Amino acid sequence: MKLLRFLVKLASGIVNFAVLAACLLLFSYGCYAVWDSQQLTQAADAKQYEIYKPTDEDTRSFVELQAINPDVFGWLNVYGTNIDYPLLQGEDNSKYVNTNVDGEYSLIGALFLDYRNKPDFSDFNSIIYGHHMAEDKMFGDIADFADRDFFDSHRYGSLFYEGKTHGIEFFTFLEVDAYDELYTPAVEGEENRKGYLEQIMEQAVYTRDLPVGTSDHLVLLSTCTSLLTNGRHILVGRITEEVQSDPFYEEEEKQLAGADAQDLLTHLTEIPLWLKVTIVLVLLLALGGAGYIVRRKWKKKR
């Protein structure tokens, strides 16, 4: 009987240890997943590159970035969003899907111009790609244009290339799939350009009354969306010589001033439910184990 009781206790101890070990393993994996996701989000933050942002008067820091990676050729800023990043162009459209601005492997990738386009944006239509990331990083903000009020209030951006800043007037927001004919860069010929513009207008979710013709130069910002199978969001604008001032600049500065104090609370509230449950289970097991040890010692003293 003593042997049987010993074996039962041993088996019970092994099971308890296995459950505790599994919970700790899940907890550790959850913590790593949260940490890894946060690392990616931080790496994708536009603040990482703001020291390199060029102006018409000063491009020295931008030249330093080009020395790090010669594929850097421009800069894109969409006013009132987090889109404020260097632009790159590779030898194909695969390189910067998983390569960052520094030329290193990274899941965040970079904002890149279609390899078939000219980097001076002299083509009729130029396509820029970027990942739709959490916390509005990279092209995550483009989804916000699906809201009519947001679309109406965010009209402008800027595009720096060849040593000069140009303006962008956004006039159309589209929801398409990855195989849409609009993904044909550098359309040539008057009739083909007319057809391309008509297709944009026919597929537009929202559009604003802006005269756009075949002599204009269009820029399409494209990113993924889960709303459709192989879904894509496209924000379309025309490039202008006149650069509008950023009406959101002062408001963004005020928001940034108070943002750091909220970071910790924000990250805590973003912890997934399953991870919270795992943490509670591990704590309960730990408390149970501690209580068991205390009871055993108390019994021995008696």
C-alpha positions in Angstrom: 0.0 0.0 0.0 2.8 2.4 0.8 4.4 1.7 -2.6 1.0 2.3 -4.3 0.5 5.6 -2.4 4.0 6.6 -3.3 3.4 5.8 -7.0 0.2 7.8 -7.0 1.9 10.8 -5.4 4.7 10.5 -7.9 2.3 10.3 -10.9 0.4 13.3 -9.5 3.6 15.3 -9.1 4.7 14.5 -12.6 1.3 15.6 -14.0 1.3 18.8 -12.0 4.9 19.5 -13.2 4.0 18.8 -16.8 1.0 21.1 -16.6 3.0 23.9 -15.0 5.8 23.4 -17.5 3.3 23.6 -20.4 1.8 26.8 -19.0 5.2 28.3 -18.5 6.1 27.4 -22.1 2.9 29.0 -23.5 3.5 32.0 -21.3 7.1 32.4 -22.6 6.0 31.9 -26.2 3.3 34.5 -25.7 5.7 37.0 -24.2 8.2 36.4 -27.1 5.4 36.8 -29.7 4.3 40.1 -28.1 8.0 41.3 -27.9 8.7 40.2 -31.5 5.6 42.0 -32.8 6.5 45.1 -30.9 10.1 45.0 -32.2 8.7 44.9 -35.8 6.3 47.7 -35.1 9.1 49.9 -33.6 11.3 49.1 -36.6 8.6 50.2 -38.9 8.0 53.5 -37.2 8.6 56.6 -39.4 10.5 58.1 -36.5 13.4 55.7 -37.3 14.1 57.6 -40.5 13.1 61.2 -39.7 16.7 62.3 -39.3 17.3 61.5 -43.0 14.2 63.4 -44.3 15.4 65.9 -47.0 14.3 69.4 -47.7 14.9 71.5 -50.8 17.5 73.4 -48.8 19.3 70.6 -47.0 19.7 67.0 -48.4 23.0 66.1 -46.5 21.4 63.6 -44.2 19.4 62.1 -47.1 22.6 61.7 -49.0 24.0 59.8 -46.0 21.0 57.4 -46.2 21.7 56.9 -50.0 25.3 56.0 -49.1 23.9 53.3 -46.8 21.6 52.0 -49.5 21.9 53.4 -53.1 18.3 52.1 -53.9 16.9 55.1 -51.8 15.9 57.7 -54.3 13.0 59.8 -52.8 10.7 60.5 -49.9 6.9 60.2 -49.5 4.8 62.1 -47.0 0.9 61.8 -46.8 -0.2 64.7 -44.6 -2.2 63.8 -41.5 -0.9 60.2 -41.4 2.1 58.2 -40.3 3.2 57.8 -43.9 6.5 59.7 -43.9 9.2 57.4 -45.3 12.1 57.0 -47.7 11.3 55.6 -51.2 13.3 52.8 -52.8 13.3 51.0 -56.1 14.8 47.6 -56.6 15.6 45.5 -59.7 12.2 43.7 -59.2 9.1 44.0 -57.1 10.2 41.3 -54.6 13.3 42.7 -53.1 11.8 45.3 -50.8 8.8 43.2 -49.7 11.2 41.7 -47.0 14.1 44.1 -47.1 14.2 47.3 -45.1 15.6 50.8 -45.9 19.0 49.8 -44.7 19.1 46.9 -47.2 18.8 44.3 -44.4 16.3 41.4 -44.3 13.2 42.4 -42.4 9.5 41.5 -42.5 8.5 45.2 -42.5 10.0 45.7 -45.9 10.1 49.3 -47.3 8.0 51.6 -49.5 9.1 51.0 -53.0 8.4 52.2 -56.5 7.4 49.6 -59.2 10.6 48.5 -60.9 9.1 49.3 -64.3 8.6 53.0 -63.4 11.1 55.8 -63.9 12.3 57.2 -60.6 11.8 60.8 -61.8 8.0 60.1 -61.9 7.8 61.2 -65.6 5.6 58.2 -66.3 1.8 58.8 -66.6 1.2 56.4 -63.7 3.6 55.4 -61.0 2.8 52.7 -58.4 4.3 52.7 -54.9 3.9 49.6 -52.7 4.0 49.1 -48.9 2.9 46.7 -46.2 -0.3 47.3 -44.3 1.1 47.1 -40.7 -0.5 47.4 -37.3 -0.5 50.7 -35.4 -0.7 52.5 -38.7 2.9 51.8 -39.6 4.1 51.8 -43.2 1.0 51.9 -45.4 -1.4 51.0 -42.5 -3.0 54.4 -42.6 -4.3 53.9 -46.2 -7.2 51.9 -44.9 -8.4 55.0 -43.0 -9.2 56.6 -46.4 -12.1 54.1 -46.6 -13.9 56.4 -44.2 -15.5 59.2 -46.1 -14.8 61.9 -43.6 -11.1 60.9 -43.4 -10.9 60.9 -47.2 -12.5 64.4 -47.4 -10.2 65.9 -44.8 -6.9 64.4 -46.1 -6.3 65.8 -49.5 -2.5 66.4 -49.8 0.9 65.0 -49.5 4.5 65.6 -50.8 6.9 63.7 -52.9 10.7 64.4 -52.9 12.8 63.2 -55.8 15.7 64.6 -57.9 16.5 67.1 -55.2 13.1 68.8 -55.2 9.9 68.5 -53.3 6.7 68.1 -55.3 3.0 68.2 -54.1 0.4 65.4 -54.3 -3.3 66.0 -54.5 -5.2 62.8 -53.7 -8.5 62.4 -55.6 -9.5 58.8 -55.5 -9.7 55.8 -53.2 -10.1 52.3 -54.6 -10.7 48.7 -53.3 -9.5 46.2 -55.9 -7.7 42.9 -56.1 -4.1 42.1 -56.7 -4.7 41.1 -60.4 -6.5 44.3 -61.4 -5.5 45.9 -64.6 -4.7 49.1 -62.8 -1.4 47.4 -61.7 0.0 48.3 -65.1 2.6 51.0 -64.6 3.9 53.6 -67.2 0.8 53.4 -69.5 1.6 54.9 -72.9 -0.6 56.3 -75.6 -3.4 58.8 -75.4 -6.2 56.3 -75.7 -4.7 53.9 -73.2 -4.3 56.7 -70.7 -7.9 57.8 -71.2 -9.0 54.2 -70.6 -6.9 54.0 -67.5 -8.4 57.1 -66.0 -11.9 55.9 -66.9 -11.2 52.6 -65.1 -10.0 54.5 -62.0 -13.2 56.5 -61.9 -15.4 53.5 -62.5 -13.9 51.6 -59.6 -13.6 54.5 -57.2 -15.1 54.1 -53.8 -14.6 57.8 -53.2 -13.5 60.5 -55.6 -13.3 64.3 -55.4 -14.0 66.8 -58.1 -10.5 67.4 -59.5 -9.7 67.9 -63.2 -7.3 65.1 -64.1 -6.1 64.5 -67.6 -3.8 62.3 -69.7 -1.0 64.9 -69.4 -0.9 64.6 -65.6 1.4 62.3 -63.7 -0.4 60.0 -61.3 0.9 58.2 -58.2 -0.9 55.2 -56.8 -0.2 54.1 -53.2 -1.0 50.4 -52.9 -1.3 48.1 -49.9 -3.0 44.9 -48.8 -6.5 44.6 -47.2 -8.2 41.6 -45.7 -11.6 42.9 -46.9 -11.3 41.0 -50.2 -9.6 37.9 -51.5 -6.2 39.1 -52.6 -7.6 42.6 -51.7 -5.8 45.8 -52.2 -6.4 49.4 -51.3 -5.2 52.1 -53.6 -5.0 55.8 -52.9 -4.5 57.8 -56.1 -3.1 61.3 -56.4 -1.7 63.6 -59.1 1.8 65.1 -58.8 1.9 68.9 -58.7 4.6 71.5 -58.8 2.9 73.4 -56.0 3.5 72.0 -52.6 0.7 72.5 -50.1 1.5 73.2 -46.4 0.8 70.4 -44.0 -2.3 71.5 -42.0 -1.8 68.7 -39.5 1.7 69.5 -38.5 1.1 71.5 -35.3 -1.6 69.1 -34.2 0.8 66.1 -34.6 3.5 67.9 -32.6 1.1 68.3 -29.7 0.0 64.7 -29.9 3.6 63.5 -29.9 4.4 65.5 -26.8 1.9 63.6 -24.8 2.2 60.2 -26.5 5.1 58.8 -24.5 3.2 58.9 -21.3 0.5 56.7 -22.8 2.8 54.1 -24.5 2.9 51.7 -21.6 -0.8 51.7 -20.9 -1.5 51.3 -24.6 0.8 48.2 -24.9 -0.8 46.7 -21.8 -4.3 47.0 -23.2 -3.2 45.5 -26.5 -2.1 42.2 -24.9 -4.2 39.4 -26.5 -7.0 37.8 -24.4 -5.4 34.3 -24.6 -2.1 35.6 -23.3 -3.9 37.3 -20.4 -5.7 34.0 -19.6 -2.3 32.2 -19.7 -0.7 34.7 -17.3 -3.6 34.2 -14.8 -3.3 30.4 -15.1 0.4 30.5 -14.4 -0.1 32.8 -11.4 -2.8 30.5 -10.0 -0.6 27.5 -10.5 2.3 29.3 -8.8 0.1 30.3 -5.9 -1.3 26.8 -5.6 2.2 25.3 -5.6 3.4 27.8 -2.9 0.3 27.0 -0.8 0.9 23.3 -1.1 4.5 23.7 0.1 3.4 25.8 3.0 0.8 23.3 4.1 3.3 20.4 3.9 5.7 22.3 6.1 3.0 23.2 8.6 1.9 19.6 8.8 5.4 18.4 9.4 5.8 20.9 12.3 2.6 19.6 13.9 
